[in-house]
Amino acid sequence: MQTMRESLKSLIDNLSEKEIIGLWRIAASMRRPDDLTPEEATLADKALSEIAAGEFADWEDVKRAI
């Protein structure tokens, strides 16, 4: 039986590059700020700004694109 971590890794392996970027943005926003490198913090801030501005894909749109 796969662990939750192994199952997640398997799901990630099947995502498109665009979906990987979206997932990274979500995951980065969940990390503690002290765990981020300066580059990651900059990217996370940019992603959060894009989300706040409404610049994201609705989950239903992502599923239809797959």
PDB file of N, H, CA, C and O in Angstrom:
ATOM      1  N   MET A   1       0.847  -1.189   0.000  1.00  0.00           N
ATOM      2  CA  MET A   1       0.000   0.000   0.000  1.00  0.00           C
ATOM      3  C   MET A   1       0.887   1.246   0.000  1.00  0.00           C
ATOM      4  O   MET A   1       1.823   1.353   0.792  1.00  0.00           O
ATOM      5  N   GLN A   2       0.581   2.183  -0.897  1.00  0.00           N
ATOM      6  H   GLN A   2      -0.180   2.095  -1.541  1.00  0.00           H
ATOM      7  CA  GLN A   2       1.352   3.418  -1.000  1.00  0.00           C
ATOM      8  C   GLN A   2       1.036   4.354   0.171  1.00  0.00           C
ATOM      9  O   GLN A   2      -0.096   4.430   0.649  1.00  0.00           O
ATOM     10  N   THR A   3       2.065   5.052   0.606  1.00  0.00           N
ATOM     11  H   THR A   3       2.984   4.991   0.218  1.00  0.00           H
ATOM     12  CA  THR A   3       1.825   6.105   1.592  1.00  0.00           C
ATOM     13  C   THR A   3       1.215   7.305   0.875  1.00  0.00           C
ATOM     14  O   THR A   3       1.218   7.368  -0.355  1.00  0.00           O
ATOM     15  N   MET A   4       0.707   8.229   1.627  1.00  0.00           N
ATOM     16  H   MET A   4       0.704   8.178   2.625  1.00  0.00           H
ATOM     17  CA  MET A   4       0.120   9.437   1.034  1.00  0.00           C
ATOM     18  C   MET A   4       1.193  10.185   0.236  1.00  0.00           C
ATOM     19  O   MET A   4       0.904  10.705  -0.842  1.00  0.00           O
ATOM     20  N   ARG A   5       2.432  10.246   0.754  1.00  0.00           N
ATOM     21  H   ARG A   5       2.666   9.824   1.630  1.00  0.00           H
ATOM     22  CA  ARG A   5       3.517  10.944   0.072  1.00  0.00           C
ATOM     23  C   ARG A   5       3.828  10.267  -1.267  1.00  0.00           C
ATOM     24  O   ARG A   5       4.017  10.948  -2.275  1.00  0.00           O
ATOM     25  N   GLU A   6       3.880   8.942  -1.281  1.00  0.00           N
ATOM     26  H   GLU A   6       3.726   8.389  -0.462  1.00  0.00           H
ATOM     27  CA  GLU A   6       4.158   8.209  -2.523  1.00  0.00           C
ATOM     28  C   GLU A   6       3.038   8.400  -3.528  1.00  0.00           C
ATOM     29  O   GLU A   6       3.287   8.552  -4.724  1.00  0.00           O
ATOM     30  N   SER A   7       1.818   8.394  -3.049  1.00  0.00           N
ATOM     31  H   SER A   7       1.616   8.270  -2.077  1.00  0.00           H
ATOM     32  CA  SER A   7       0.666   8.604  -3.925  1.00  0.00           C
ATOM     33  C   SER A   7       0.699  10.006  -4.539  1.00  0.00           C
ATOM     34  O   SER A   7       0.406  10.180  -5.722  1.00  0.00           O
ATOM     35  N   LEU A   8       1.056  10.993  -3.733  1.00  0.00           N
ATOM     36  H   LEU A   8       1.294  10.852  -2.772  1.00  0.00           H
ATOM     37  CA  LEU A   8       1.149  12.357  -4.235  1.00  0.00           C
ATOM     38  C   LEU A   8       2.248  12.483  -5.281  1.00  0.00           C
ATOM     39  O   LEU A   8       2.058  13.127  -6.312  1.00  0.00           O
ATOM     40  N   LYS A   9       3.396  11.870  -5.017  1.00  0.00           N
ATOM     41  H   LYS A   9       3.551  11.346  -4.179  1.00  0.00           H
ATOM     42  CA  LYS A   9       4.497  11.905  -5.990  1.00  0.00           C
ATOM     43  C   LYS A   9       4.064  11.280  -7.312  1.00  0.00           C
ATOM     44  O   LYS A   9       4.420  11.775  -8.382  1.00  0.00           O
ATOM     45  N   SER A  10       3.299  10.199  -7.240  1.00  0.00           N
ATOM     46  H   SER A  10       3.009   9.797  -6.371  1.00  0.00           H
ATOM     47  CA  SER A  10       2.808   9.544  -8.448  1.00  0.00           C
ATOM     48  C   SER A  10       1.873  10.471  -9.226  1.00  0.00           C
ATOM     49  O   SER A  10       1.948  10.548 -10.452  1.00  0.00           O
ATOM     50  N   LEU A  11       1.001  11.165  -8.515  1.00  0.00           N
ATOM     51  H   LEU A  11       0.940  11.102  -7.519  1.00  0.00           H
ATOM     52  CA  LEU A  11       0.093  12.112  -9.169  1.00  0.00           C
ATOM     53  C   LEU A  11       0.875  13.244  -9.833  1.00  0.00           C
ATOM     54  O   LEU A  11       0.569  13.643 -10.957  1.00  0.00           O
ATOM     55  N   ILE A  12       1.879  13.755  -9.134  1.00  0.00           N
ATOM     56  H   ILE A  12       2.127  13.431  -8.221  1.00  0.00           H
ATOM     57  CA  ILE A  12       2.687  14.848  -9.674  1.00  0.00           C
ATOM     58  C   ILE A  12       3.403  14.424 -10.953  1.00  0.00           C
ATOM     59  O   ILE A  12       3.512  15.206 -11.897  1.00  0.00           O
ATOM     60  N   ASP A  13       3.886  13.194 -10.980  1.00  0.00           N
ATOM     61  H   ASP A  13       3.798  12.559 -10.212  1.00  0.00           H
ATOM     62  CA  ASP A  13       4.596  12.706 -12.159  1.00  0.00           C
ATOM     63  C   ASP A  13       3.736  12.725 -13.412  1.00  0.00           C
ATOM     64  O   ASP A  13       4.264  12.711 -14.524  1.00  0.00           O
ATOM     65  N   ASN A  14       2.419  12.757 -13.247  1.00  0.00           N
ATOM     66  H   ASN A  14       1.990  12.769 -12.343  1.00  0.00           H
ATOM     67  CA  ASN A  14       1.513  12.728 -14.392  1.00  0.00           C
ATOM     68  C   ASN A  14       0.951  14.096 -14.770  1.00  0.00           C
ATOM     69  O   ASN A  14       0.096  14.192 -15.651  1.00  0.00           O
ATOM     70  N   LEU A  15       1.426  15.156 -14.109  1.00  0.00           N
ATOM     71  H   LEU A  15       2.120  15.077 -13.394  1.00  0.00           H
ATOM     72  CA  LEU A  15       0.945  16.498 -14.406  1.00  0.00           C
ATOM     73  C   LEU A  15       1.729  17.114 -15.561  1.00  0.00           C
ATOM     74  O   LEU A  15       2.886  16.772 -15.803  1.00  0.00           O
ATOM     75  N   SER A  16       1.073  18.025 -16.261  1.00  0.00           N
ATOM     76  H   SER A  16       0.133  18.303 -16.064  1.00  0.00           H
ATOM     77  CA  SER A  16       1.767  18.781 -17.308  1.00  0.00           C
ATOM     78  C   SER A  16       2.675  19.813 -16.651  1.00  0.00           C
ATOM     79  O   SER A  16       2.570  20.072 -15.452  1.00  0.00           O
ATOM     80  N   GLU A  17       3.564  20.397 -17.443  1.00  0.00           N
ATOM     81  H   GLU A  17       3.650  20.186 -18.417  1.00  0.00           H
ATOM     82  CA  GLU A  17       4.481  21.409 -16.904  1.00  0.00           C
ATOM     83  C   GLU A  17       3.699  22.603 -16.353  1.00  0.00           C
ATOM     84  O   GLU A  17       4.060  23.147 -15.309  1.00  0.00           O
ATOM     85  N   LYS A  18       2.653  23.006 -17.028  1.00  0.00           N
ATOM     86  H   LYS A  18       2.360  22.564 -17.876  1.00  0.00           H
ATOM     87  CA  LYS A  18       1.831  24.132 -16.579  1.00  0.00           C
ATOM     88  C   LYS A  18       1.159  23.799 -15.247  1.00  0.00           C
ATOM     89  O   LYS A  18       1.078  24.647 -14.358  1.00  0.00           O
ATOM     90  N   GLU A  19       0.684  22.577 -15.114  1.00  0.00           N
ATOM     91  H   GLU A  19       0.750  21.888 -15.836  1.00  0.00           H
ATOM     92  CA  GLU A  19       0.054  22.155 -13.859  1.00  0.00           C
ATOM     93  C   GLU A  19       1.073  22.080 -12.728  1.00  0.00           C
ATOM     94  O   GLU A  19       0.757  22.395 -11.580  1.00  0.00           O
ATOM     95  N   ILE A  20       2.296  21.661 -13.053  1.00  0.00           N
ATOM     96  H   ILE A  20       2.552  21.406 -13.985  1.00  0.00           H
ATOM     97  CA  ILE A  20       3.363  21.598 -12.050  1.00  0.00           C
ATOM     98  C   ILE A  20       3.638  22.996 -11.501  1.00  0.00           C
ATOM     99  O   ILE A  20       3.822  23.163 -10.295  1.00  0.00           O
ATOM    100  N   ILE A  21       3.667  23.993 -12.374  1.00  0.00           N
ATOM    101  H   ILE A  21       3.518  23.857 -13.353  1.00  0.00           H
ATOM    102  CA  ILE A  21       3.905  25.367 -11.941  1.00  0.00           C
ATOM    103  C   ILE A  21       2.795  25.821 -10.995  1.00  0.00           C
ATOM    104  O   ILE A  21       3.062  26.424  -9.955  1.00  0.00           O
ATOM    105  N   GLY A  22       1.566  25.531 -11.359  1.00  0.00           N
ATOM    106  H   GLY A  22       1.349  25.042 -12.203  1.00  0.00           H
ATOM    107  CA  GLY A  22       0.433  25.887 -10.494  1.00  0.00           C
ATOM    108  C   GLY A  22       0.504  25.193  -9.150  1.00  0.00           C
ATOM    109  O   GLY A  22       0.250  25.807  -8.114  1.00  0.00           O
ATOM    110  N   LEU A  23       0.844  23.928  -9.162  1.00  0.00           N
ATOM    111  H   LEU A  23       1.051  23.429 -10.004  1.00  0.00           H
ATOM    112  CA  LEU A  23       0.961  23.177  -7.919  1.00  0.00           C
ATOM    113  C   LEU A  23       2.096  23.723  -7.062  1.00  0.00           C
ATOM    114  O   LEU A  23       1.971  23.832  -5.842  1.00  0.00           O
ATOM    115  N   TRP A  24       3.217  24.068  -7.723  1.00  0.00           N
ATOM    116  H   TRP A  24       3.318  23.980  -8.714  1.00  0.00           H
ATOM    117  CA  TRP A  24       4.330  24.644  -6.973  1.00  0.00           C
ATOM    118  C   TRP A  24       3.899  25.928  -6.278  1.00  0.00           C
ATOM    119  O   TRP A  24       4.241  26.165  -5.119  1.00  0.00           O
ATOM    120  N   ARG A  25       3.147  26.752  -6.995  1.00  0.00           N
ATOM    121  H   ARG A  25       2.870  26.560  -7.937  1.00  0.00           H
ATOM    122  CA  ARG A  25       2.692  28.015  -6.407  1.00  0.00           C
ATOM    123  C   ARG A  25       1.845  27.762  -5.164  1.00  0.00           C
ATOM    124  O   ARG A  25       1.990  28.452  -4.156  1.00  0.00           O
ATOM    125  N   ILE A  26       0.977  26.789  -5.239  1.00  0.00           N
ATOM    126  H   ILE A  26       0.859  26.228  -6.059  1.00  0.00           H
ATOM    127  CA  ILE A  26       0.134  26.464  -4.086  1.00  0.00           C
ATOM    128  C   ILE A  26       0.987  25.947  -2.940  1.00  0.00           C
ATOM    129  O   ILE A  26       0.850  26.400  -1.803  1.00  0.00           O
ATOM    130  N   ALA A  27       1.861  25.003  -3.236  1.00  0.00           N
ATOM    131  H   ALA A  27       1.972  24.635  -4.159  1.00  0.00           H
ATOM    132  CA  ALA A  27       2.698  24.408  -2.197  1.00  0.00           C
ATOM    133  C   ALA A  27       3.626  25.449  -1.567  1.00  0.00           C
ATOM    134  O   ALA A  27       3.816  25.456  -0.350  1.00  0.00           O
ATOM    135  N   ALA A  28       4.199  26.317  -2.382  1.00  0.00           N
ATOM    136  H   ALA A  28       4.045  26.312  -3.370  1.00  0.00           H
ATOM    137  CA  ALA A  28       5.103  27.347  -1.853  1.00  0.00           C
ATOM    138  C   ALA A  28       4.376  28.288  -0.909  1.00  0.00           C
ATOM    139  O   ALA A  28       4.958  28.774   0.061  1.00  0.00           O
ATOM    140  N   SER A  29       3.119  28.545  -1.189  1.00  0.00           N
ATOM    141  H   SER A  29       2.646  28.150  -1.977  1.00  0.00           H
ATOM    142  CA  SER A  29       2.363  29.452  -0.323  1.00  0.00           C
ATOM    143  C   SER A  29       2.084  28.824   1.044  1.00  0.00           C
ATOM    144  O   SER A  29       1.730  29.535   1.984  1.00  0.00           O
ATOM    145  N   MET A  30       2.236  27.509   1.166  1.00  0.00           N
ATOM    146  H   MET A  30       2.523  26.931   0.401  1.00  0.00           H
ATOM    147  CA  MET A  30       1.986  26.819   2.434  1.00  0.00           C
ATOM    148  C   MET A  30       3.236  26.683   3.301  1.00  0.00           C
ATOM    149  O   MET A  30       3.145  26.377   4.490  1.00  0.00           O
ATOM    150  N   ARG A  31       4.409  26.912   2.694  1.00  0.00           N
ATOM    151  H   ARG A  31       4.483  27.160   1.728  1.00  0.00           H
ATOM    152  CA  ARG A  31       5.653  26.753   3.449  1.00  0.00           C
ATOM    153  C   ARG A  31       5.850  27.924   4.394  1.00  0.00           C
ATOM    154  O   ARG A  31       5.382  29.036   4.149  1.00  0.00           O
ATOM    155  N   ARG A  32       6.556  27.644   5.478  1.00  0.00           N
ATOM    156  H   ARG A  32       6.936  26.741   5.677  1.00  0.00           H
ATOM    157  CA  ARG A  32       6.907  28.711   6.411  1.00  0.00           C
ATOM    158  C   ARG A  32       7.916  29.628   5.742  1.00  0.00           C
ATOM    159  O   ARG A  32       8.827  29.145   5.069  1.00  0.00           O
ATOM    160  N   PRO A  33       7.782  30.922   5.906  1.00  0.00           N
ATOM    161  CA  PRO A  33       8.700  31.864   5.243  1.00  0.00           C
ATOM    162  C   PRO A  33      10.170  31.598   5.543  1.00  0.00           C
ATOM    163  O   PRO A  33      11.018  31.827   4.681  1.00  0.00           O
ATOM    164  N   ASP A  34      10.496  31.120   6.744  1.00  0.00           N
ATOM    165  H   ASP A  34       9.807  30.934   7.444  1.00  0.00           H
ATOM    166  CA  ASP A  34      11.899  30.885   7.067  1.00  0.00           C
ATOM    167  C   ASP A  34      12.474  29.659   6.367  1.00  0.00           C
ATOM    168  O   ASP A  34      13.687  29.449   6.393  1.00  0.00           O
ATOM    169  N   ASP A  35      11.620  28.841   5.738  1.00  0.00           N
ATOM    170  H   ASP A  35      10.635  29.011   5.716  1.00  0.00           H
ATOM    171  CA  ASP A  35      12.081  27.670   4.990  1.00  0.00           C
ATOM    172  C   ASP A  35      12.375  27.986   3.524  1.00  0.00           C
ATOM    173  O   ASP A  35      12.943  27.158   2.812  1.00  0.00           O
ATOM    174  N   LEU A  36      11.994  29.171   3.076  1.00  0.00           N
ATOM    175  H   LEU A  36      11.533  29.844   3.654  1.00  0.00           H
ATOM    176  CA  LEU A  36      12.142  29.534   1.670  1.00  0.00           C
ATOM    177  C   LEU A  36      13.499  30.175   1.398  1.00  0.00           C
ATOM    178  O   LEU A  36      14.019  30.942   2.209  1.00  0.00           O
ATOM    179  N   THR A  37      14.053  29.843   0.243  1.00  0.00           N
ATOM    180  H   THR A  37      13.630  29.221  -0.416  1.00  0.00           H
ATOM    181  CA  THR A  37      15.241  30.565  -0.213  1.00  0.00           C
ATOM    182  C   THR A  37      14.768  31.944  -0.663  1.00  0.00           C
ATOM    183  O   THR A  37      13.572  32.127  -0.888  1.00  0.00           O
ATOM    184  N   PRO A  38      15.655  32.909  -0.800  1.00  0.00           N
ATOM    185  CA  PRO A  38      15.233  34.229  -1.285  1.00  0.00           C
ATOM    186  C   PRO A  38      14.524  34.162  -2.640  1.00  0.00           C
ATOM    187  O   PRO A  38      13.545  34.872  -2.868  1.00  0.00           O
ATOM    188  N   GLU A  39      15.025  33.304  -3.537  1.00  0.00           N
ATOM    189  H   GLU A  39      15.821  32.727  -3.351  1.00  0.00           H
ATOM    190  CA  GLU A  39      14.379  33.163  -4.848  1.00  0.00           C
ATOM    191  C   GLU A  39      12.972  32.581  -4.702  1.00  0.00           C
ATOM    192  O   GLU A  39      12.032  33.056  -5.341  1.00  0.00           O
ATOM    193  N   GLU A  40      12.828  31.557  -3.863  1.00  0.00           N
ATOM    194  H   GLU A  40      13.591  31.171  -3.344  1.00  0.00           H
ATOM    195  CA  GLU A  40      11.506  30.961  -3.643  1.00  0.00           C
ATOM    196  C   GLU A  40      10.559  31.966  -3.004  1.00  0.00           C
ATOM    197  O   GLU A  40       9.382  32.013  -3.360  1.00  0.00           O
ATOM    198  N   ALA A  41      11.051  32.768  -2.069  1.00  0.00           N
ATOM    199  H   ALA A  41      12.007  32.730  -1.780  1.00  0.00           H
ATOM    200  CA  ALA A  41      10.209  33.776  -1.423  1.00  0.00           C
ATOM    201  C   ALA A  41       9.708  34.786  -2.453  1.00  0.00           C
ATOM    202  O   ALA A  41       8.548  35.196  -2.412  1.00  0.00           O
ATOM    203  N   THR A  42      10.582  35.183  -3.371  1.00  0.00           N
ATOM    204  H   THR A  42      11.524  34.850  -3.404  1.00  0.00           H
ATOM    205  CA  THR A  42      10.188  36.112  -4.427  1.00  0.00           C
ATOM    206  C   THR A  42       9.113  35.489  -5.317  1.00  0.00           C
ATOM    207  O   THR A  42       8.115  36.131  -5.642  1.00  0.00           O
ATOM    208  N   LEU A  43       9.328  34.242  -5.703  1.00  0.00           N
ATOM    209  H   LEU A  43      10.139  33.720  -5.438  1.00  0.00           H
ATOM    210  CA  LEU A  43       8.339  33.552  -6.550  1.00  0.00           C
ATOM    211  C   LEU A  43       7.016  33.356  -5.813  1.00  0.00           C
ATOM    212  O   LEU A  43       5.946  33.514  -6.400  1.00  0.00           O
ATOM    213  N   ALA A  44       7.089  33.014  -4.535  1.00  0.00           N
ATOM    214  H   ALA A  44       7.959  32.886  -4.058  1.00  0.00           H
ATOM    215  CA  ALA A  44       5.867  32.829  -3.744  1.00  0.00           C
ATOM    216  C   ALA A  44       5.111  34.145  -3.624  1.00  0.00           C
ATOM    217  O   ALA A  44       3.888  34.172  -3.764  1.00  0.00           O
ATOM    218  N   ASP A  45       5.826  35.233  -3.366  1.00  0.00           N
ATOM    219  H   ASP A  45       6.819  35.211  -3.252  1.00  0.00           H
ATOM    220  CA  ASP A  45       5.180  36.546  -3.290  1.00  0.00           C
ATOM    221  C   ASP A  45       4.504  36.900  -4.605  1.00  0.00           C
ATOM    222  O   ASP A  45       3.388  37.421  -4.619  1.00  0.00           O
ATOM    223  N   LYS A  46       5.192  36.610  -5.723  1.00  0.00           N
ATOM    224  H   LYS A  46       6.098  36.187  -5.711  1.00  0.00           H
ATOM    225  CA  LYS A  46       4.620  36.878  -7.044  1.00  0.00           C
ATOM    226  C   LYS A  46       3.354  36.045  -7.257  1.00  0.00           C
ATOM    227  O   LYS A  46       2.342  36.545  -7.749  1.00  0.00           O
ATOM    228  N   ALA A  47       3.429  34.769  -6.879  1.00  0.00           N
ATOM    229  H   ALA A  47       4.251  34.363  -6.480  1.00  0.00           H
ATOM    230  CA  ALA A  47       2.269  33.889  -7.050  1.00  0.00           C
ATOM    231  C   ALA A  47       1.093  34.355  -6.203  1.00  0.00           C
ATOM    232  O   ALA A  47      -0.046  34.360  -6.669  1.00  0.00           O
ATOM    233  N   LEU A  48       1.364  34.748  -4.961  1.00  0.00           N
ATOM    234  H   LEU A  48       2.290  34.744  -4.583  1.00  0.00           H
ATOM    235  CA  LEU A  48       0.285  35.226  -4.098  1.00  0.00           C
ATOM    236  C   LEU A  48      -0.318  36.518  -4.634  1.00  0.00           C
ATOM    237  O   LEU A  48      -1.524  36.734  -4.520  1.00  0.00           O
ATOM    238  N   SER A  49       0.508  37.372  -5.213  1.00  0.00           N
ATOM    239  H   SER A  49       1.488  37.197  -5.305  1.00  0.00           H
ATOM    240  CA  SER A  49       0.002  38.604  -5.834  1.00  0.00           C
ATOM    241  C   SER A  49      -0.899  38.283  -7.018  1.00  0.00           C
ATOM    242  O   SER A  49      -1.944  38.908  -7.201  1.00  0.00           O
ATOM    243  N   GLU A  50      -0.485  37.297  -7.826  1.00  0.00           N
ATOM    244  H   GLU A  50       0.363  36.789  -7.676  1.00  0.00           H
ATOM    245  CA  GLU A  50      -1.295  36.885  -8.976  1.00  0.00           C
ATOM    246  C   GLU A  50      -2.633  36.321  -8.514  1.00  0.00           C
ATOM    247  O   GLU A  50      -3.674  36.611  -9.105  1.00  0.00           O
ATOM    248  N   ILE A  51      -2.600  35.523  -7.465  1.00  0.00           N
ATOM    249  H   ILE A  51      -1.755  35.288  -6.985  1.00  0.00           H
ATOM    250  CA  ILE A  51      -3.841  34.958  -6.923  1.00  0.00           C
ATOM    251  C   ILE A  51      -4.752  36.073  -6.426  1.00  0.00           C
ATOM    252  O   ILE A  51      -5.950  36.080  -6.710  1.00  0.00           O
ATOM    253  N   ALA A  52      -4.175  37.019  -5.681  1.00  0.00           N
ATOM    254  H   ALA A  52      -3.202  37.014  -5.451  1.00  0.00           H
ATOM    255  CA  ALA A  52      -4.962  38.143  -5.159  1.00  0.00           C
ATOM    256  C   ALA A  52      -5.576  38.977  -6.276  1.00  0.00           C
ATOM    257  O   ALA A  52      -6.660  39.538  -6.119  1.00  0.00           O
ATOM    258  N   ALA A  53      -4.864  39.054  -7.421  1.00  0.00           N
ATOM    259  H   ALA A  53      -3.983  38.598  -7.548  1.00  0.00           H
ATOM    260  CA  ALA A  53      -5.358  39.820  -8.572  1.00  0.00           C
ATOM    261  C   ALA A  53      -6.335  39.015  -9.431  1.00  0.00           C
ATOM    262  O   ALA A  53      -6.843  39.509 -10.438  1.00  0.00           O
ATOM    263  N   GLY A  54      -6.590  37.763  -9.018  1.00  0.00           N
ATOM    264  H   GLY A  54      -6.176  37.362  -8.200  1.00  0.00           H
ATOM    265  CA  GLY A  54      -7.516  36.929  -9.777  1.00  0.00           C
ATOM    266  C   GLY A  54      -6.884  36.261 -10.978  1.00  0.00           C
ATOM    267  O   GLY A  54      -7.588  35.761 -11.855  1.00  0.00           O
ATOM    268  N   GLU A  55      -5.563  36.248 -11.026  1.00  0.00           N
ATOM    269  H   GLU A  55      -4.992  36.655 -10.313  1.00  0.00           H
ATOM    270  CA  GLU A  55      -4.848  35.655 -12.152  1.00  0.00           C
ATOM    271  C   GLU A  55      -4.506  34.197 -11.862  1.00  0.00           C
ATOM    272  O   GLU A  55      -3.351  33.846 -11.617  1.00  0.00           O
ATOM    273  N   PHE A  56      -5.520  33.375 -11.895  1.00  0.00           N
ATOM    274  H   PHE A  56      -6.458  33.660 -12.094  1.00  0.00           H
ATOM    275  CA  PHE A  56      -5.309  31.949 -11.673  1.00  0.00           C
ATOM    276  C   PHE A  56      -6.365  31.178 -12.451  1.00  0.00           C
ATOM    277  O   PHE A  56      -7.374  31.736 -12.882  1.00  0.00           O
ATOM    278  N   ALA A  57      -6.113  29.889 -12.620  1.00  0.00           N
ATOM    279  H   ALA A  57      -5.294  29.436 -12.269  1.00  0.00           H
ATOM    280  CA  ALA A  57      -7.074  29.048 -13.336  1.00  0.00           C
ATOM    281  C   ALA A  57      -7.997  28.384 -12.326  1.00  0.00           C
ATOM    282  O   ALA A  57      -7.546  27.857 -11.310  1.00  0.00           O
ATOM    283  N   ASP A  58      -9.255  28.415 -12.605  1.00  0.00           N
ATOM    284  H   ASP A  58      -9.621  28.843 -13.431  1.00  0.00           H
ATOM    285  CA  ASP A  58     -10.241  27.717 -11.797  1.00  0.00           C
ATOM    286  C   ASP A  58     -10.001  26.214 -11.924  1.00  0.00           C
ATOM    287  O   ASP A  58      -9.668  25.738 -13.009  1.00  0.00           O
ATOM    288  N   TRP A  59     -10.160  25.472 -10.857  1.00  0.00           N
ATOM    289  H   TRP A  59     -10.431  25.858  -9.976  1.00  0.00           H
ATOM    290  CA  TRP A  59      -9.902  24.033 -10.871  1.00  0.00           C
ATOM    291  C   TRP A  59     -10.712  23.329 -11.959  1.00  0.00           C
ATOM    292  O   TRP A  59     -10.203  22.413 -12.604  1.00  0.00           O
ATOM    293  N   GLU A  60     -11.928  23.728 -12.169  1.00  0.00           N
ATOM    294  H   GLU A  60     -12.342  24.473 -11.645  1.00  0.00           H
ATOM    295  CA  GLU A  60     -12.757  23.113 -13.201  1.00  0.00           C
ATOM    296  C   GLU A  60     -12.159  23.338 -14.593  1.00  0.00           C
ATOM    297  O   GLU A  60     -12.211  22.450 -15.443  1.00  0.00           O
ATOM    298  N   ASP A  61     -11.597  24.515 -14.822  1.00  0.00           N
ATOM    299  H   ASP A  61     -11.554  25.238 -14.131  1.00  0.00           H
ATOM    300  CA  ASP A  61     -10.932  24.801 -16.099  1.00  0.00           C
ATOM    301  C   ASP A  61      -9.702  23.929 -16.269  1.00  0.00           C
ATOM    302  O   ASP A  61      -9.443  23.427 -17.363  1.00  0.00           O
ATOM    303  N   VAL A  62      -8.942  23.743 -15.201  1.00  0.00           N
ATOM    304  H   VAL A  62      -9.151  24.151 -14.312  1.00  0.00           H
ATOM    305  CA  VAL A  62      -7.750  22.889 -15.256  1.00  0.00           C
ATOM    306  C   VAL A  62      -8.146  21.461 -15.595  1.00  0.00           C
ATOM    307  O   VAL A  62      -7.519  20.827 -16.443  1.00  0.00           O
ATOM    308  N   LYS A  63      -9.179  20.949 -14.941  1.00  0.00           N
ATOM    309  H   LYS A  63      -9.689  21.464 -14.251  1.00  0.00           H
ATOM    310  CA  LYS A  63      -9.622  19.569 -15.210  1.00  0.00           C
ATOM    311  C   LYS A  63     -10.073  19.404 -16.655  1.00  0.00           C
ATOM    312  O   LYS A  63      -9.804  18.377 -17.278  1.00  0.00           O
ATOM    313  N   ARG A  64     -10.763  20.417 -17.193  1.00  0.00           N
ATOM    314  H   ARG A  64     -10.982  21.251 -16.687  1.00  0.00           H
ATOM    315  CA  ARG A  64     -11.220  20.322 -18.592  1.00  0.00           C
ATOM    316  C   ARG A  64     -10.041  20.360 -19.556  1.00  0.00           C
ATOM    317  O   ARG A  64     -10.115  19.789 -20.644  1.00  0.00           O
ATOM    318  N   ALA A  65      -8.961  21.022 -19.174  1.00  0.00           N
ATOM    319  H   ALA A  65      -8.900  21.486 -18.291  1.00  0.00           H
ATOM    320  CA  ALA A  65      -7.800  21.149 -20.053  1.00  0.00           C
ATOM    321  C   ALA A  65      -6.968  19.859 -20.101  1.00  0.00           C
ATOM    322  O   ALA A  65      -6.147  19.674 -20.999  1.00  0.00           O
ATOM    323  N   ILE A  66      -7.186  19.000 -19.153  1.00  0.00           N
ATOM    324  H   ILE A  66      -7.853  19.151 -18.423  1.00  0.00           H
ATOM    325  CA  ILE A  66      -6.388  17.761 -19.081  1.00  0.00           C
ATOM    326  C   ILE A  66      -6.849  16.774 -20.118  1.00  0.00           C
ATOM    327  O   ILE A  66      -6.300  15.676 -20.212  1.00  0.00           O
TER     328      ILE A  66
END
